[in-house]
Amino acid sequence: MNLTLGERIYYTGDRANAEDAGTIVAIRPPNRWGPECYDVDLDDGRHFPAVYGLSFDPGSGRRFWPLDEWQAHQAKRAEEGLASMLRAIARSKAAQISG
């Protein structure tokens, strides 16, 4: 993932840590100990040093997202949820009419 200094991100959180948006505040170049990584300051004041790019890779356990990508993902999920609910309502009405 190619992220930039100042880019807005979203941290999804986990059981012990609340979700929040934040900003990439430093980019650490690759060295002999590891690949490029990012320092992230969340809006609530927490600081994540050395977040590797793999943490932003798509997958079921993904913790960090570019904020615009997170917002688009959430909008898509909301649309899918609404469509599913409307299908269920239509099935229920059809069952009431035929039954």
Biopython code that builds the backbone (N, CA, C, O; Angstrom):
import numpy as np
from Bio.PDB.StructureBuilder import StructureBuilder

atoms = [
    (1, "MET", "N", (0.857, -1.169, 0.000)),
    (1, "MET", "CA", (0.000, 0.000, 0.000)),
    (1, "MET", "C", (0.903, 1.231, 0.000)),
    (1, "MET", "O", (1.891, 1.280, 0.732)),
    (2, "ASN", "N", (0.568, 2.206, -0.807)),
    (2, "ASN", "CA", (1.358, 3.429, -0.912)),
    (2, "ASN", "C", (0.616, 4.560, -0.199)),
    (2, "ASN", "O", (-0.289, 5.173, -0.766)),
    (3, "LEU", "N", (1.002, 4.828, 1.034)),
    (3, "LEU", "CA", (0.343, 5.853, 1.840)),
    (3, "LEU", "C", (1.219, 7.103, 1.896)),
    (3, "LEU", "O", (2.426, 7.042, 1.661)),
    (4, "THR", "N", (0.595, 8.233, 2.208)),
    (4, "THR", "CA", (1.325, 9.498, 2.200)),
    (4, "THR", "C", (1.252, 10.192, 3.558)),
    (4, "THR", "O", (0.323, 9.982, 4.338)),
    (5, "LEU", "N", (2.235, 11.005, 3.809)),
    (5, "LEU", "CA", (2.268, 11.803, 5.030)),
    (5, "LEU", "C", (1.040, 12.713, 5.064)),
    (5, "LEU", "O", (0.727, 13.370, 4.070)),
    (6, "GLY", "N", (0.359, 12.754, 6.180)),
    (6, "GLY", "CA", (-0.838, 13.570, 6.330)),
    (6, "GLY", "C", (-2.123, 12.896, 5.890)),
    (6, "GLY", "O", (-3.210, 13.452, 6.055)),
    (7, "GLU", "N", (-2.001, 11.690, 5.326)),
    (7, "GLU", "CA", (-3.196, 10.977, 4.867)),
    (7, "GLU", "C", (-4.071, 10.591, 6.056)),
    (7, "GLU", "O", (-3.575, 10.166, 7.099)),
    (8, "ARG", "N", (-5.372, 10.747, 5.878)),
    (8, "ARG", "CA", (-6.328, 10.374, 6.917)),
    (8, "ARG", "C", (-6.585, 8.872, 6.833)),
    (8, "ARG", "O", (-6.734, 8.315, 5.746)),
    (9, "ILE", "N", (-6.634, 8.235, 7.986)),
    (9, "ILE", "CA", (-6.845, 6.797, 8.058)),
    (9, "ILE", "C", (-7.957, 6.496, 9.062)),
    (9, "ILE", "O", (-8.421, 7.375, 9.789)),
    (10, "TYR", "N", (-8.370, 5.231, 9.080)),
    (10, "TYR", "CA", (-9.352, 4.783, 10.053)),
    (10, "TYR", "C", (-8.830, 3.522, 10.713)),
    (10, "TYR", "O", (-8.398, 2.592, 10.032)),
    (11, "TYR", "N", (-8.869, 3.487, 12.040)),
    (11, "TYR", "CA", (-8.481, 2.320, 12.820)),
    (11, "TYR", "C", (-9.756, 1.649, 13.299)),
    (11, "TYR", "O", (-10.581, 2.288, 13.952)),
    (12, "THR", "N", (-9.935, 0.361, 12.985)),
    (12, "THR", "CA", (-11.190, -0.328, 13.284)),
    (12, "THR", "C", (-11.318, -0.760, 14.738)),
    (12, "THR", "O", (-12.410, -1.114, 15.183)),
    (13, "GLY", "N", (-10.231, -0.736, 15.474)),
    (13, "GLY", "CA", (-10.286, -1.136, 16.869)),
    (13, "GLY", "C", (-10.387, -2.642, 17.031)),
    (13, "GLY", "O", (-10.334, -3.401, 16.063)),
    (14, "ASP", "N", (-10.535, -3.049, 18.281)),
    (14, "ASP", "CA", (-10.726, -4.451, 18.618)),
    (14, "ASP", "C", (-11.390, -4.490, 19.994)),
    (14, "ASP", "O", (-11.860, -3.460, 20.478)),
    (15, "ARG", "N", (-11.434, -5.631, 20.614)),
    (15, "ARG", "CA", (-12.134, -5.739, 21.899)),
    (15, "ARG", "C", (-11.587, -4.790, 22.960)),
    (15, "ARG", "O", (-12.343, -4.272, 23.782)),
    (16, "ALA", "N", (-10.296, -4.564, 22.944)),
    (16, "ALA", "CA", (-9.667, -3.755, 23.992)),
    (16, "ALA", "C", (-9.419, -2.309, 23.585)),
    (16, "ALA", "O", (-9.099, -1.477, 24.434)),
    (17, "ASN", "N", (-9.562, -1.995, 22.295)),
    (17, "ASN", "CA", (-9.205, -0.666, 21.793)),
    (17, "ASN", "C", (-10.321, -0.095, 20.930)),
    (17, "ASN", "O", (-10.804, -0.748, 20.005)),
    (18, "ALA", "N", (-10.721, 1.126, 21.242)),
    (18, "ALA", "CA", (-11.806, 1.777, 20.507)),
    (18, "ALA", "C", (-11.363, 2.170, 19.100)),
    (18, "ALA", "O", (-10.195, 2.475, 18.859)),
    (19, "GLU", "N", (-12.318, 2.156, 18.187)),
    (19, "GLU", "CA", (-12.045, 2.605, 16.821)),
    (19, "GLU", "C", (-11.950, 4.125, 16.792)),
    (19, "GLU", "O", (-12.491, 4.805, 17.665)),
    (20, "ASP", "N", (-11.259, 4.655, 15.781)),
    (20, "ASP", "CA", (-11.140, 6.104, 15.631)),
    (20, "ASP", "C", (-10.444, 6.416, 14.312)),
    (20, "ASP", "O", (-9.765, 5.568, 13.733)),
    (21, "ALA", "N", (-10.624, 7.637, 13.855)),
    (21, "ALA", "CA", (-9.909, 8.134, 12.681)),
    (21, "ALA", "C", (-8.592, 8.740, 13.151)),
    (21, "ALA", "O", (-8.419, 9.045, 14.331)),
    (22, "GLY", "N", (-7.675, 8.907, 12.218)),
    (22, "GLY", "CA", (-6.384, 9.486, 12.561)),
    (22, "GLY", "C", (-5.643, 9.955, 11.326)),
    (22, "GLY", "O", (-6.201, 10.036, 10.231)),
    (23, "THR", "N", (-4.375, 10.260, 11.528)),
    (23, "THR", "CA", (-3.541, 10.821, 10.471)),
    (23, "THR", "C", (-2.167, 10.172, 10.490)),
    (23, "THR", "O", (-1.618, 9.901, 11.558)),
    (24, "ILE", "N", (-1.615, 9.923, 9.316)),
    (24, "ILE", "CA", (-0.236, 9.454, 9.228)),
    (24, "ILE", "C", (0.662, 10.658, 9.486)),
    (24, "ILE", "O", (0.622, 11.640, 8.745)),
    (25, "VAL", "N", (1.471, 10.581, 10.540)),
    (25, "VAL", "CA", (2.305, 11.712, 10.944)),
    (25, "VAL", "C", (3.780, 11.518, 10.618)),
    (25, "VAL", "O", (4.557, 12.471, 10.679)),
    (26, "ALA", "N", (4.170, 10.302, 10.275)),
    (26, "ALA", "CA", (5.556, 10.041, 9.879)),
    (26, "ALA", "C", (5.599, 8.780, 9.030)),
    (26, "ALA", "O", (4.822, 7.846, 9.227)),
    (27, "ILE", "N", (6.517, 8.780, 8.095)),
    (27, "ILE", "CA", (6.762, 7.595, 7.278)),
    (27, "ILE", "C", (8.206, 7.180, 7.532)),
    (27, "ILE", "O", (9.138, 7.951, 7.305)),
    (28, "ARG", "N", (8.371, 5.969, 7.998)),
    (28, "ARG", "CA", (9.704, 5.446, 8.281)),
    (28, "ARG", "C", (10.148, 4.593, 7.095)),
    (28, "ARG", "O", (9.474, 3.625, 6.742)),
    (29, "PRO", "N", (11.265, 4.941, 6.485)),
    (29, "PRO", "CA", (11.710, 4.179, 5.311)),
    (29, "PRO", "C", (12.135, 2.769, 5.699)),
    (29, "PRO", "O", (12.447, 2.501, 6.859)),
    (30, "PRO", "N", (12.142, 1.875, 4.718)),
    (30, "PRO", "CA", (12.589, 0.514, 5.009)),
    (30, "PRO", "C", (14.058, 0.523, 5.448)),
    (30, "PRO", "O", (14.840, 1.380, 5.037)),
    (31, "ASN", "N", (14.404, -0.433, 6.274)),
    (31, "ASN", "CA", (15.795, -0.590, 6.690)),
    (31, "ASN", "C", (16.084, -2.079, 6.819)),
    (31, "ASN", "O", (15.269, -2.905, 6.408)),
    (32, "ARG", "N", (17.207, -2.420, 7.371)),
    (32, "ARG", "CA", (17.572, -3.842, 7.429)),
    (32, "ARG", "C", (16.700, -4.642, 8.398)),
    (32, "ARG", "O", (16.718, -5.872, 8.365)),
    (33, "TRP", "N", (15.938, -3.963, 9.260)),
    (33, "TRP", "CA", (15.090, -4.646, 10.226)),
    (33, "TRP", "C", (13.636, -4.792, 9.757)),
    (33, "TRP", "O", (12.876, -5.562, 10.344)),
    (34, "GLY", "N", (13.250, -4.072, 8.722)),
    (34, "GLY", "CA", (11.871, -4.206, 8.277)),
    (34, "GLY", "C", (11.520, -3.266, 7.140)),
    (34, "GLY", "O", (12.310, -2.404, 6.756)),
    (35, "PRO", "N", (10.309, -3.451, 6.606)),
    (35, "PRO", "CA", (9.853, -2.624, 5.481)),
    (35, "PRO", "C", (9.403, -1.241, 5.952)),
    (35, "PRO", "O", (9.403, -0.937, 7.145)),
    (36, "GLU", "N", (9.027, -0.427, 4.994)),
    (36, "GLU", "CA", (8.486, 0.902, 5.307)),
    (36, "GLU", "C", (7.318, 0.765, 6.280)),
    (36, "GLU", "O", (6.527, -0.174, 6.187)),
    (37, "CYS", "N", (7.221, 1.708, 7.211)),
    (37, "CYS", "CA", (6.109, 1.704, 8.156)),
    (37, "CYS", "C", (5.691, 3.140, 8.455)),
    (37, "CYS", "O", (6.347, 4.092, 8.031)),
    (38, "TYR", "N", (4.599, 3.282, 9.184)),
    (38, "TYR", "CA", (3.961, 4.584, 9.373)),
    (38, "TYR", "C", (3.677, 4.825, 10.858)),
    (38, "TYR", "O", (3.293, 3.908, 11.584)),
    (39, "ASP", "N", (3.870, 6.053, 11.289)),
    (39, "ASP", "CA", (3.417, 6.462, 12.617)),
    (39, "ASP", "C", (2.051, 7.113, 12.435)),
    (39, "ASP", "O", (1.867, 7.966, 11.567)),
    (40, "VAL", "N", (1.093, 6.697, 13.267)),
    (40, "VAL", "CA", (-0.278, 7.170, 13.138)),
    (40, "VAL", "C", (-0.720, 7.810, 14.459)),
    (40, "VAL", "O", (-0.597, 7.202, 15.522)),
    (41, "ASP", "N", (-1.228, 9.022, 14.382)),
    (41, "ASP", "CA", (-1.853, 9.679, 15.533)),
    (41, "ASP", "C", (-3.361, 9.634, 15.333)),
    (41, "ASP", "O", (-3.878, 10.139, 14.337)),
    (42, "LEU", "N", (-4.065, 9.023, 16.290)),
    (42, "LEU", "CA", (-5.520, 9.005, 16.219)),
    (42, "LEU", "C", (-6.078, 10.305, 16.784)),
    (42, "LEU", "O", (-5.429, 10.978, 17.585)),
    (43, "ASP", "N", (-7.277, 10.645, 16.362)),
    (43, "ASP", "CA", (-7.902, 11.902, 16.778)),
    (43, "ASP", "C", (-8.137, 11.969, 18.280)),
    (43, "ASP", "O", (-8.208, 13.060, 18.846)),
    (44, "ASP", "N", (-8.260, 10.804, 18.940)),
    (44, "ASP", "CA", (-8.494, 10.802, 20.385)),
    (44, "ASP", "C", (-7.211, 10.907, 21.207)),
    (44, "ASP", "O", (-7.253, 10.844, 22.436)),
    (45, "GLY", "N", (-6.074, 11.068, 20.533)),
    (45, "GLY", "CA", (-4.805, 11.271, 21.229)),
    (45, "GLY", "C", (-3.886, 10.060, 21.279)),
    (45, "GLY", "O", (-2.726, 10.190, 21.670)),
    (46, "ARG", "N", (-4.370, 8.898, 20.896)),
    (46, "ARG", "CA", (-3.504, 7.720, 20.892)),
    (46, "ARG", "C", (-2.510, 7.807, 19.746)),
    (46, "ARG", "O", (-2.774, 8.431, 18.719)),
    (47, "HIS", "N", (-1.363, 7.171, 19.941)),
    (47, "HIS", "CA", (-0.293, 7.162, 18.946)),
    (47, "HIS", "C", (0.096, 5.719, 18.650)),
    (47, "HIS", "O", (0.372, 4.947, 19.569)),
    (48, "PHE", "N", (0.118, 5.354, 17.381)),
    (48, "PHE", "CA", (0.582, 4.042, 16.946)),
    (48, "PHE", "C", (1.897, 4.229, 16.193)),
    (48, "PHE", "O", (1.891, 4.715, 15.062)),
    (49, "PRO", "N", (3.020, 3.852, 16.797)),
    (49, "PRO", "CA", (4.289, 3.943, 16.073)),
    (49, "PRO", "C", (4.517, 2.708, 15.209)),
    (49, "PRO", "O", (4.103, 1.606, 15.571)),
    (50, "ALA", "N", (5.159, 2.888, 14.097)),
    (50, "ALA", "CA", (5.625, 1.780, 13.253)),
    (50, "ALA", "C", (4.520, 0.819, 12.835)),
    (50, "ALA", "O", (4.627, -0.385, 13.067)),
    (51, "VAL", "N", (3.462, 1.335, 12.222)),
    (51, "VAL", "CA", (2.401, 0.493, 11.662)),
    (51, "VAL", "C", (2.846, 0.066, 10.267)),
    (51, "VAL", "O", (3.042, 0.906, 9.389)),
    (52, "TYR", "N", (3.004, -1.229, 10.067)),
    (52, "TYR", "CA", (3.464, -1.728, 8.772)),
    (52, "TYR", "C", (2.350, -1.683, 7.730)),
    (52, "TYR", "O", (1.167, -1.769, 8.059)),
    (53, "GLY", "N", (2.746, -1.548, 6.487)),
    (53, "GLY", "CA", (1.796, -1.498, 5.391)),
    (53, "GLY", "C", (0.872, -2.705, 5.344)),
    (53, "GLY", "O", (-0.266, -2.589, 4.890)),
    (54, "LEU", "N", (1.338, -3.860, 5.805)),
    (54, "LEU", "CA", (0.501, -5.060, 5.830)),
    (54, "LEU", "C", (-0.760, -4.852, 6.661)),
    (54, "LEU", "O", (-1.776, -5.503, 6.414)),
    (55, "SER", "N", (-0.707, -3.956, 7.641)),
    (55, "SER", "CA", (-1.879, -3.674, 8.478)),
    (55, "SER", "C", (-2.992, -2.999, 7.688)),
    (55, "SER", "O", (-4.141, -2.972, 8.129)),
    (56, "PHE", "N", (-2.656, -2.453, 6.523)),
    (56, "PHE", "CA", (-3.634, -1.790, 5.661)),
    (56, "PHE", "C", (-4.128, -2.696, 4.541)),
    (56, "PHE", "O", (-5.048, -2.328, 3.810)),
    (57, "ASP", "N", (-3.527, -3.881, 4.397)),
    (57, "ASP", "CA", (-3.907, -4.788, 3.312)),
    (57, "ASP", "C", (-5.307, -5.349, 3.544)),
    (57, "ASP", "O", (-5.654, -5.698, 4.672)),
    (58, "PRO", "N", (-6.114, -5.439, 2.485)),
    (58, "PRO", "CA", (-7.465, -5.994, 2.621)),
    (58, "PRO", "C", (-7.423, -7.415, 3.169)),
    (58, "PRO", "O", (-6.545, -8.208, 2.830)),
    (59, "GLY", "N", (-8.386, -7.711, 4.015)),
    (59, "GLY", "CA", (-8.516, -9.031, 4.602)),
    (59, "GLY", "C", (-9.459, -8.973, 5.789)),
    (59, "GLY", "O", (-9.857, -7.894, 6.229)),
    (60, "SER", "N", (-9.811, -10.135, 6.301)),
    (60, "SER", "CA", (-10.804, -10.188, 7.375)),
    (60, "SER", "C", (-10.321, -9.554, 8.674)),
    (60, "SER", "O", (-11.141, -9.058, 9.447)),
    (61, "GLY", "N", (-9.032, -9.553, 8.933)),
    (61, "GLY", "CA", (-8.517, -8.978, 10.175)),
    (61, "GLY", "C", (-7.951, -7.579, 10.024)),
    (61, "GLY", "O", (-7.215, -7.105, 10.890)),
    (62, "ARG", "N", (-8.287, -6.926, 8.943)),
    (62, "ARG", "CA", (-7.733, -5.605, 8.649)),
    (62, "ARG", "C", (-8.066, -4.612, 9.763)),
    (62, "ARG", "O", (-9.224, -4.487, 10.160)),
    (63, "ARG", "N", (-7.048, -3.908, 10.266)),
    (63, "ARG", "CA", (-7.236, -2.946, 11.349)),
    (63, "ARG", "C", (-7.154, -1.496, 10.883)),
    (63, "ARG", "O", (-7.799, -0.628, 11.470)),
    (64, "PHE", "N", (-6.377, -1.218, 9.845)),
    (64, "PHE", "CA", (-6.181, 0.155, 9.369)),
    (64, "PHE", "C", (-6.647, 0.284, 7.924)),
    (64, "PHE", "O", (-6.364, -0.576, 7.090)),
    (65, "TRP", "N", (-7.357, 1.356, 7.641)),
    (65, "TRP", "CA", (-7.877, 1.647, 6.302)),
    (65, "TRP", "C", (-7.573, 3.101, 5.952)),
    (65, "TRP", "O", (-7.566, 3.952, 6.840)),
    (66, "PRO", "N", (-7.323, 3.403, 4.687)),
    (66, "PRO", "CA", (-7.401, 4.808, 4.283)),
    (66, "PRO", "C", (-8.835, 5.273, 4.562)),
    (66, "PRO", "O", (-9.782, 4.548, 4.259)),
    (67, "LEU", "N", (-9.007, 6.454, 5.127)),
    (67, "LEU", "CA", (-10.327, 6.890, 5.578)),
    (67, "LEU", "C", (-11.355, 6.901, 4.455)),
    (67, "LEU", "O", (-12.492, 6.474, 4.656)),
    (68, "ASP", "N", (-10.973, 7.381, 3.280)),
    (68, "ASP", "CA", (-11.946, 7.427, 2.175)),
    (68, "ASP", "C", (-12.377, 6.020, 1.757)),
    (68, "ASP", "O", (-13.535, 5.805, 1.399)),
    (69, "GLU", "N", (-11.452, 5.072, 1.804)),
    (69, "GLU", "CA", (-11.792, 3.687, 1.466)),
    (69, "GLU", "C", (-12.730, 3.090, 2.530)),
    (69, "GLU", "O", (-13.666, 2.365, 2.196)),
    (70, "TRP", "N", (-12.475, 3.396, 3.804)),
    (70, "TRP", "CA", (-13.339, 2.931, 4.895)),
    (70, "TRP", "C", (-14.758, 3.480, 4.730)),
    (70, "TRP", "O", (-15.737, 2.748, 4.873)),
    (71, "GLN", "N", (-14.856, 4.769, 4.429)),
    (71, "GLN", "CA", (-16.172, 5.387, 4.271)),
    (71, "GLN", "C", (-16.927, 4.776, 3.097)),
    (71, "GLN", "O", (-18.132, 4.542, 3.196)),
    (72, "ALA", "N", (-16.244, 4.516, 1.992)),
    (72, "ALA", "CA", (-16.887, 3.881, 0.835)),
    (72, "ALA", "C", (-17.327, 2.456, 1.185)),
    (72, "ALA", "O", (-18.406, 2.024, 0.780)),
    (73, "HIS", "N", (-16.500, 1.729, 1.930)),
    (73, "HIS", "CA", (-16.831, 0.367, 2.356)),
    (73, "HIS", "C", (-18.073, 0.378, 3.244)),
    (73, "HIS", "O", (-18.958, -0.462, 3.077)),
    (74, "GLN", "N", (-18.148, 1.311, 4.176)),
    (74, "GLN", "CA", (-19.294, 1.397, 5.074)),
    (74, "GLN", "C", (-20.567, 1.780, 4.311)),
    (74, "GLN", "O", (-21.643, 1.255, 4.595)),
    (75, "ALA", "N", (-20.444, 2.691, 3.348)),
    (75, "ALA", "CA", (-21.610, 3.083, 2.547)),
    (75, "ALA", "C", (-22.130, 1.887, 1.748)),
    (75, "ALA", "O", (-23.340, 1.686, 1.639)),
    (76, "LYS", "N", (-21.210, 1.094, 1.191)),
    (76, "LYS", "CA", (-21.612, -0.097, 0.435)),
    (76, "LYS", "C", (-22.311, -1.097, 1.348)),
    (76, "LYS", "O", (-23.328, -1.674, 0.962)),
    (77, "ARG", "N", (-21.788, -1.309, 2.539)),
    (77, "ARG", "CA", (-22.418, -2.228, 3.489)),
    (77, "ARG", "C", (-23.812, -1.743, 3.878)),
    (77, "ARG", "O", (-24.732, -2.548, 4.017)),
    (78, "ALA", "N", (-23.973, -0.430, 4.056)),
    (78, "ALA", "CA", (-25.283, 0.123, 4.404)),
    (78, "ALA", "C", (-26.279, -0.098, 3.262)),
    (78, "ALA", "O", (-27.429, -0.467, 3.499)),
    (79, "GLU", "N", (-25.830, 0.130, 2.020)),
    (79, "GLU", "CA", (-26.692, -0.100, 0.859)),
    (79, "GLU", "C", (-27.095, -1.567, 0.758)),
    (79, "GLU", "O", (-28.256, -1.876, 0.488)),
    (80, "GLU", "N", (-26.147, -2.466, 0.973)),
    (80, "GLU", "CA", (-26.444, -3.897, 0.919)),
    (80, "GLU", "C", (-27.424, -4.288, 2.022)),
    (80, "GLU", "O", (-28.331, -5.090, 1.797)),
    (81, "GLY", "N", (-27.243, -3.725, 3.203)),
    (81, "GLY", "CA", (-28.153, -4.013, 4.315)),
    (81, "GLY", "C", (-29.560, -3.533, 4.035)),
    (81, "GLY", "O", (-30.529, -4.235, 4.323)),
    (82, "LEU", "N", (-29.680, -2.334, 3.471)),
    (82, "LEU", "CA", (-30.994, -1.794, 3.117)),
    (82, "LEU", "C", (-31.655, -2.653, 2.050)),
    (82, "LEU", "O", (-32.844, -2.960, 2.148)),
    (83, "ALA", "N", (-30.894, -3.044, 1.033)),
    (83, "ALA", "CA", (-31.453, -3.889, -0.029)),
    (83, "ALA", "C", (-31.933, -5.229, 0.541)),
    (83, "ALA", "O", (-32.985, -5.734, 0.148)),
    (84, "SER", "N", (-31.170, -5.789, 1.453)),
    (84, "SER", "CA", (-31.560, -7.056, 2.086)),
    (84, "SER", "C", (-32.844, -6.890, 2.893)),
    (84, "SER", "O", (-33.723, -7.750, 2.851)),
    (85, "MET", "N", (-32.950, -5.792, 3.623)),
    (85, "MET", "CA", (-34.141, -5.534, 4.423)),
    (85, "MET", "C", (-35.365, -5.343, 3.518)),
    (85, "MET", "O", (-36.446, -5.843, 3.831)),
    (86, "LEU", "N", (-35.207, -4.637, 2.422)),
    (86, "LEU", "CA", (-36.321, -4.422, 1.503)),
    (86, "LEU", "C", (-36.771, -5.729, 0.868)),
    (86, "LEU", "O", (-37.966, -5.936, 0.661)),
    (87, "ARG", "N", (-35.821, -6.622, 0.553)),
    (87, "ARG", "CA", (-36.188, -7.942, 0.012)),
    (87, "ARG", "C", (-36.972, -8.744, 1.040)),
    (87, "ARG", "O", (-37.946, -9.413, 0.698)),
    (88, "ALA", "N", (-36.549, -8.678, 2.303)),
    (88, "ALA", "CA", (-37.248, -9.413, 3.365)),
    (88, "ALA", "C", (-38.666, -8.875, 3.550)),
    (88, "ALA", "O", (-39.599, -9.650, 3.762)),
    (89, "ILE", "N", (-38.832, -7.566, 3.471)),
    (89, "ILE", "CA", (-40.169, -6.963, 3.591)),
    (89, "ILE", "C", (-41.052, -7.411, 2.425)),
    (89, "ILE", "O", (-42.219, -7.755, 2.614)),
    (90, "ALA", "N", (-40.483, -7.403, 1.228)),
    (90, "ALA", "CA", (-41.241, -7.834, 0.056)),
    (90, "ALA", "C", (-41.652, -9.295, 0.173)),
    (90, "ALA", "O", (-42.779, -9.645, -0.176)),
    (91, "ARG", "N", (-40.761, -10.151, 0.657)),
    (91, "ARG", "CA", (-41.096, -11.572, 0.841)),
    (91, "ARG", "C", (-42.201, -11.716, 1.893)),
    (91, "ARG", "O", (-43.124, -12.514, 1.727)),
    (92, "SER", "N", (-42.100, -10.957, 2.950)),
    (92, "SER", "CA", (-43.110, -11.022, 4.015)),
    (92, "SER", "C", (-44.476, -10.587, 3.507)),
    (92, "SER", "O", (-45.481, -11.229, 3.812)),
    (93, "LYS", "N", (-44.525, -9.514, 2.743)),
    (93, "LYS", "CA", (-45.793, -9.033, 2.181)),
    (93, "LYS", "C", (-46.368, -10.046, 1.212)),
    (93, "LYS", "O", (-47.575, -10.290, 1.207)),
    (94, "ALA", "N", (-45.499, -10.648, 0.378)),
    (94, "ALA", "CA", (-45.952, -11.656, -0.581)),
    (94, "ALA", "C", (-46.515, -12.875, 0.159)),
    (94, "ALA", "O", (-47.510, -13.460, -0.269)),
    (95, "ALA", "N", (-45.878, -13.251, 1.261)),
    (95, "ALA", "CA", (-46.371, -14.394, 2.038)),
    (95, "ALA", "C", (-47.711, -14.079, 2.678)),
    (95, "ALA", "O", (-48.564, -14.961, 2.770)),
    (96, "GLN", "N", (-47.921, -12.841, 3.125)),
    (96, "GLN", "CA", (-49.186, -12.445, 3.731)),
    (96, "GLN", "C", (-50.298, -12.467, 2.697)),
    (96, "GLN", "O", (-51.420, -12.879, 2.990)),
    (97, "ILE", "N", (-49.982, -12.023, 1.487)),
    (97, "ILE", "CA", (-50.993, -11.980, 0.425)),
    (97, "ILE", "C", (-51.377, -13.395, -0.013)),
    (97, "ILE", "O", (-52.556, -13.676, -0.228)),
    (98, "SER", "N", (-50.401, -14.281, -0.146)),
    (98, "SER", "CA", (-50.693, -15.631, -0.639)),
    (98, "SER", "C", (-51.174, -16.564, 0.458)),
    (98, "SER", "O", (-51.743, -17.617, 0.169)),
    (99, "GLY", "N", (-50.957, -16.201, 1.692)),
    (99, "GLY", "CA", (-51.260, -17.123, 2.764)),
    (99, "GLY", "C", (-52.496, -16.826, 3.464)),
    (99, "GLY", "O", (-52.863, -17.540, 4.398)),
]
sb = StructureBuilder()
sb.init_structure("model")
sb.init_model(0)
sb.init_chain("A")
sb.init_seg("    ")
for serial, (resi, resn, name, xyz) in enumerate(atoms, 1):
    if name == "N":
        sb.init_residue(resn, " ", resi, " ")
    sb.init_atom(name, np.array(xyz, "f"), 0.0, 1.0, " ", f" {name:<3s}", serial, name[0])
structure = sb.get_structure()
